[in-house]
Amino acid sequence: MHDPSRGAGIVKRGVGRLLVLLALLAGAGTAWYCRGGINVDAVTSWISGHPAAPLVFLGIHILASLFFVPRTLLAIAAGLLFGMWWGIVWAALGSVAGAVAGFLVARYIDAGFVARANPTRLAALLAKVERGGWRMVAVVRLVPIIPHSLTNYALGLTRLDLASYALGSMLGQLPLTIAYVDFGAAGGRALLGGGNWQHEVLWPSLIGLAALALSIAIPALMRRRLLAERV
């Protein structure tokens, strides 16, 4: 027997998904259209002048993550605004919060996509991450060539639990977050006249190289370990 309330619920859910998709598309289009008119210096100065600057930064980070703004820029901005150590704290929290937001949006729109999809390359990769839990999420996050926002939405289509996703995202994103924040903090010190140019650039460069080496080495080691377990 047909249940009218069930049909109404399906329609309501479909409308909700459509509205979320339209909002994301509108936001992405607006960000792209206005990309040349955004004064980054004015925005960062405004944020740093308020006591609630960390909360404002976190809010901006979450919205930026939803609209495909590279988290690299936000981590560098955190270093400029808050310095090295607090910059790492707020950039790491913002990165995880943005990742969780994208994950939940994708899950609301269409959870369980992987279980129903044909065995395409994307579905196979997501299924592998789903089986690997937080460790595979960390490996995916360590690969810097995969866009942050795209990864958020893609992993939201799996049935990963939120805790594993958040933990893997935090651990996988942290090395490059530290490198980018240190780069931004060094730029801030250089602008303020704190130390010579060579000293300000040397450490961020070394940390960035170390983070890049980790992002290459750890996924390779994890893949070798997975292959060894299959034998």
Secondary structure per residue as TSV (DSSP state, phi and psi in degrees):
chain	resnum	aa	ss	phi	psi
A	1	M	-	360.0	136.3
A	2	H	-	-73.2	132.8
A	3	D	-	-103.4	108.2
A	4	P	H	-60.1	-36.2
A	5	S	H	-65.9	-35.0
A	6	R	H	-66.6	-41.6
A	7	G	H	-63.3	-40.2
A	8	A	H	-64.6	-37.3
A	9	G	H	-64.7	-39.7
A	10	I	H	-64.5	-43.3
A	11	V	H	-62.4	-44.6
A	12	K	H	-61.7	-41.9
A	13	R	H	-64.7	-39.9
A	14	G	H	-64.2	-40.9
A	15	V	H	-64.0	-41.5
A	16	G	H	-60.9	-42.9
A	17	R	H	-63.0	-42.4
A	18	L	H	-62.4	-42.1
A	19	L	H	-64.0	-40.3
A	20	V	H	-62.5	-44.8
A	21	L	H	-62.5	-42.9
A	22	L	H	-63.9	-40.2
A	23	A	H	-63.4	-41.9
A	24	L	H	-64.3	-43.9
A	25	L	H	-64.4	-41.4
A	26	A	H	-64.3	-43.3
A	27	G	H	-63.9	-42.7
A	28	A	H	-64.4	-41.5
A	29	G	H	-64.5	-41.0
A	30	T	H	-64.4	-43.9
A	31	A	H	-61.6	-39.9
A	32	W	H	-68.7	-41.6
A	33	Y	H	-65.7	-37.4
A	34	C	T	-95.4	10.1
A	35	R	G	-60.8	-31.4
A	36	G	G	-82.6	-14.5
A	37	G	G	-102.7	7.7
A	38	I	-	-88.5	120.2
A	39	N	-	-90.6	100.5
A	40	V	H	-62.6	-40.2
A	41	D	H	-61.6	-42.8
A	42	A	H	-65.4	-40.3
A	43	V	H	-64.5	-47.6
A	44	T	H	-65.8	-36.7
A	45	S	H	-65.6	-39.8
A	46	W	H	-64.8	-43.1
A	47	I	H	-64.3	-47.9
A	48	S	H	-67.5	-17.7
A	49	G	T	-85.3	1.7
A	50	H	S	-113.5	142.4
A	51	P	T	-60.6	-30.6
A	52	A	T	-90.0	24.9
A	53	A	H	-54.0	-43.9
A	54	P	H	-60.1	-41.2
A	55	L	H	-66.7	-39.7
A	56	V	H	-63.0	-43.6
A	57	F	H	-60.7	-43.9
A	58	L	H	-62.9	-41.1
A	59	G	H	-62.5	-43.9
A	60	I	H	-63.1	-39.9
A	61	H	H	-61.9	-42.1
A	62	I	H	-64.1	-47.5
A	63	L	H	-63.3	-42.2
A	64	A	H	-62.5	-37.4
A	65	S	H	-65.0	-33.6
A	66	L	H	-71.0	-27.2
A	67	F	T	-110.2	27.5
A	68	F	T	64.6	27.0
A	69	V	-	-78.2	128.4
A	70	P	-	-58.6	131.9
A	71	R	H	-69.6	-15.7
A	72	T	H	-55.8	-47.0
A	73	L	H	-62.9	-39.0
A	74	L	H	-70.7	-37.3
A	75	A	H	-67.3	-40.5
A	76	I	H	-63.5	-41.8
A	77	A	H	-61.9	-37.4
A	78	A	H	-62.0	-39.9
A	79	G	H	-65.0	-40.1
A	80	L	H	-65.4	-41.5
A	81	L	H	-79.6	-43.0
A	82	F	H	-115.2	-2.6
A	83	G	H	83.4	-177.6
A	84	M	H	-63.0	-61.3
A	85	W	H	-73.6	-48.6
A	86	W	H	-68.2	-30.2
A	87	G	H	-61.4	-41.1
A	88	I	H	-62.8	-43.2
A	89	V	H	-59.7	-52.9
A	90	W	H	-72.4	-35.5
A	91	A	H	-67.3	-40.5
A	92	A	H	-65.5	-44.6
A	93	L	H	-63.7	-43.3
A	94	G	H	-64.3	-38.6
A	95	S	H	-64.2	-43.7
A	96	V	H	-68.3	-42.1
A	97	A	H	-62.1	-42.9
A	98	G	H	-64.6	-38.9
A	99	A	H	-63.5	-42.6
A	100	V	H	-65.5	-39.5
A	101	A	H	-61.4	-48.2
A	102	G	H	-62.9	-39.3
A	103	F	H	-59.6	-46.6
A	104	L	H	-70.0	-35.8
A	105	V	H	-62.2	-47.7
A	106	A	H	-63.5	-38.3
A	107	R	H	-66.6	-38.2
A	108	Y	H	-65.1	-38.4
A	109	I	H	-71.1	-46.6
A	110	D	H	-161.9	75.7
A	111	A	T	-72.1	148.9
A	112	G	T	80.9	17.7
A	113	F	H	-57.8	-40.7
A	114	V	H	-62.4	-39.3
A	115	A	H	-66.5	-27.0
A	116	R	H	-101.3	-13.9
A	117	A	S	-74.5	156.7
A	118	N	-	-68.5	158.4
A	119	P	S	-72.3	62.7
A	120	T	-	-78.9	171.4
A	121	R	H	-62.4	-42.1
A	122	L	H	-63.6	-46.9
A	123	A	H	-62.5	-38.1
A	124	A	H	-65.5	-41.4
A	125	L	H	-64.7	-45.4
A	126	L	H	-65.5	-36.4
A	127	A	H	-64.4	-37.0
A	128	K	H	-66.0	-41.5
A	129	V	H	-64.7	-40.2
A	130	E	H	-59.5	-41.6
A	131	R	H	-72.4	-33.9
A	132	G	H	-78.7	-15.7
A	133	G	T	67.9	-148.0
A	134	W	H	-63.0	-29.0
A	135	R	H	-65.4	-43.7
A	136	M	H	-70.8	-33.3
A	137	V	H	-61.3	-43.7
A	138	A	H	-61.7	-40.7
A	139	V	H	-62.9	-45.2
A	140	V	H	-61.6	-40.7
A	141	R	H	-67.9	-27.8
A	142	L	H	-72.7	-17.4
A	143	V	-	-84.8	108.2
A	144	P	T	-73.5	-11.0
A	145	I	T	-80.9	-13.3
A	146	I	S	-88.6	120.9
A	147	P	-	-57.3	138.4
A	148	H	H	-58.8	-51.6
A	149	S	H	-65.6	-39.9
A	150	L	H	-61.8	-40.4
A	151	T	H	-63.6	-40.8
A	152	N	H	-57.2	-50.4
A	153	Y	H	-67.7	-40.4
A	154	A	H	-63.6	-45.0
A	155	L	H	-71.0	-21.9
A	156	G	H	-68.2	-17.6
A	157	L	T	-81.3	-9.0
A	158	T	S	-88.8	-178.2
A	159	R	-	-106.9	27.7
A	160	L	-	-59.8	141.8
A	161	D	-	-77.9	152.9
A	162	L	H	-61.6	-39.3
A	163	A	H	-63.3	-44.7
A	164	S	H	-64.4	-41.1
A	165	Y	H	-62.8	-47.1
A	166	A	H	-65.3	-42.6
A	167	L	H	-64.1	-47.6
A	168	G	H	-62.7	-39.2
A	169	S	H	-64.3	-44.6
A	170	M	H	-61.2	-47.8
A	171	L	H	-68.3	-41.0
A	172	G	H	-71.9	-31.2
A	173	Q	H	-85.2	-18.9
A	174	L	H	-62.0	-44.0
A	175	P	H	-57.3	-49.6
A	176	L	H	-71.8	-30.2
A	177	T	H	-59.9	-45.6
A	178	I	H	-60.0	-43.9
A	179	A	H	-63.2	-45.4
A	180	Y	H	-67.9	-40.9
A	181	V	H	-63.7	-42.6
A	182	D	H	-63.6	-36.5
A	183	F	H	-62.7	-44.7
A	184	G	H	-65.3	-40.5
A	185	A	H	-64.6	-38.9
A	186	A	H	-64.5	-39.9
A	187	G	H	-62.7	-39.7
A	188	G	H	-63.4	-42.2
A	189	R	H	-65.4	-38.3
A	190	A	H	-66.4	-40.9
A	191	L	H	-64.7	-33.3
A	192	L	T	-86.1	-0.1
A	193	G	T	80.8	23.3
A	194	G	-	-91.6	87.4
A	195	G	S	99.0	169.8
A	196	N	-	-83.7	165.3
A	197	W	H	-63.2	-43.5
A	198	Q	H	-61.9	-42.7
A	199	H	H	-67.1	-37.0
A	200	E	H	-69.6	-30.1
A	201	V	H	-93.4	-25.9
A	202	L	H	-60.9	-53.1
A	203	W	H	-65.4	-44.6
A	204	P	H	-58.8	-37.0
A	205	S	H	-64.7	-44.2
A	206	L	H	-64.9	-43.0
A	207	I	H	-65.3	-40.4
A	208	G	H	-62.7	-41.7
A	209	L	H	-64.6	-40.6
A	210	A	H	-63.9	-42.6
A	211	A	H	-65.0	-40.0
A	212	L	H	-64.4	-40.8
A	213	A	H	-61.5	-41.1
A	214	L	H	-63.1	-42.1
A	215	S	H	-65.8	-21.9
A	216	I	H	-91.7	-43.0
A	217	A	H	-72.7	-43.8
A	218	I	H	-64.4	-46.8
A	219	P	H	-59.6	-37.1
A	220	A	H	-64.2	-42.6
A	221	L	H	-65.5	-40.4
A	222	M	H	-64.1	-40.3
A	223	R	H	-66.1	-40.4
A	224	R	H	-62.6	-39.0
A	225	R	H	-66.7	-40.8
A	226	L	H	-64.4	-39.9
A	227	L	H	-65.5	-38.1
A	228	A	H	-65.7	-35.4
A	229	E	H	-69.4	-26.7
A	230	R	H	-76.2	-26.7
A	231	V	-	-71.0	360.0
